[in-house]
Amino acid sequence: MCLALSLVLTGVARWLLARLRITLEFPVLTYPSLAALFSFAFWFALFR
């Protein structure tokens, strides 16, 4: 559940960054890091 939500939020963040025309230097590192951050945040919030 947490992983699925984090992947969806990472996709939304990618879409938002593209919409705002913000370029990233290292997208290979940024998007997996965002997915991990969202996943850990959901896990911490939902499964305390």
C-alpha positions in Angstrom: 0.0 0.0 0.0 2.7 2.5 1.0 4.8 1.6 -2.1 1.9 2.0 -4.5 1.0 5.4 -3.0 4.6 6.6 -3.1 4.9 5.6 -6.7 1.7 7.6 -7.5 2.9 10.6 -5.6 6.3 10.4 -7.4 4.5 10.4 -10.7 2.5 13.4 -9.6 5.7 15.2 -8.5 7.3 14.4 -11.9 4.3 15.8 -13.7 4.3 18.9 -11.6 8.0 19.5 -12.1 7.5 19.0 -15.9 4.5 21.3 -15.9 6.5 24.0 -14.0 9.4 23.4 -16.4 11.9 22.7 -13.7 14.8 20.5 -14.9 16.7 18.2 -12.6 20.4 17.5 -12.8 20.2 13.9 -11.7 16.7 12.5 -12.3 18.0 9.0 -12.0 18.7 9.8 -8.3 15.9 12.2 -7.6 12.9 10.1 -8.5 13.9 6.9 -6.6 14.8 9.1 -3.7 11.4 10.8 -3.8 9.7 7.4 -4.0 11.6 6.2 -1.0 10.8 9.4 0.9 7.1 9.2 0.2 7.1 5.5 1.1 8.8 6.0 4.4 6.5 8.9 5.2 3.4 6.9 4.5 4.7 3.9 6.5 5.5 6.2 9.4 2.1 7.9 9.3 -0.1 4.9 8.7 1.7 2.0 10.6 2.9 3.5 13.8 
